Amino acid sequence: MTQDDQTRTELEAAAFRALMHHLLEKRPDVQNIDLMNMAGFCRNCLSRWYQEAANARGIEMDKAAAREIVYGMPYDQWVAAHQAPADADKQAAFAEAFAKNVGKAD
């Protein structure tokens, strides 16, 4: 299938919006740690990628602003409303997944 750049961008944007809707509205119960452990990315990764894309285009955006876009609210509010404590096994798997997929923490 051949498509022009504008159509490709619009389809990618629609897919991203569907993913965001799914994570925010349909499955806020899915924990970031589980996403990272199983898929190698989480909501924080999405917010970092969003921030990096904005910054690459000359748009000033910090981590907090990007997270608010991805989480639909300030990050601290989302954590309080949706994040559950992780057991030691999940934390160990997360450390491994994070190192493999993201690198060192800032």
N, C-alpha and C positions, 0 to 999 in steps of 0.2 A: 504494500500500500504506500503510495506516495502522498505526502502532504506538505504544504508550505510551512515555513517557520511560525507564522502567526497562528495557524490552526494547531500545530504541535504545542505551542506555548499555552494556548487556551485549553487544550485537552489536559495538559500536565497540571495547569492551575485548577481545573475542575477536579482532577483526581486528588490533588493535595487538599482541596476544600472538603472533599468527601472523607478523606482520612481524618482530617481535623474534626469534622462533625462526629465521626465514629468514636474517636478517642474522647471528645469532650461531652457529647450528648448521650451516645448509646452505651459506651463502656468506660466511664470515668473510674469504675471499680478496678479496672486492670491496672495493676501496679507498675510503675516505671521499672522497678527492679526485675519484674517478670518479663517485661518487654526486652530489657537489655540482656537478660540471661538467655532468652529464647531467640531473639531476633537480632541482637547486636546493636540495637538503637532504642531510644526511648523519647519521651516528650522533650527532655532536656536537649537531646541531640537535634531534634527538629527545630527547637528554638535557636540553638547555636548555628545551624545551617541557615536559618532565616536571617539571623543577625549578620552572618558572614556575607550572605548574598546582598543584603542592604548596604553593608559597609563597602563591598566591592563596587557598588554603584554610586558611591559617594554619599550615601544616606547615613547620617549619624544615628546609630542605634546601639544602646548598651544591652547587657545581658538581661537586666530586669525588664526592659521594654519588650525585648523579643520573647521572653518567657510569658509576659502578660498576653501577648498576641496568641501564643500557642496554647496557653492554659485557659484563656478567656477570662482571666482574673489575675490579680497579683499572686505570685507564686506561693507566698506564705499562706494565703487564704486557701489555695488549692490543696496544699499539703495538709492543713488543718482539717479540711473537709473530706479528703479522699485518701490520703496516704496512711497505710497501716504499717506497724512495725515489722521488720524483716528478721527472720531467725538467722542463726549463725550460718547455716548451710546456704541460704539465699545470699547472704552478705559475701561469703567466700566465692560463690559462683559469680556474683556481680563484679568482684574485684578482678577476677580472671577475664570476664567478658569485657569489662571496661578497658583493661590493659590491652586486650587483643583488638578491640574495635575503635577505641578512642585515643588511648595513650595515657599519659600521665595527667592526673587531676591538676587544676590550677590552684 
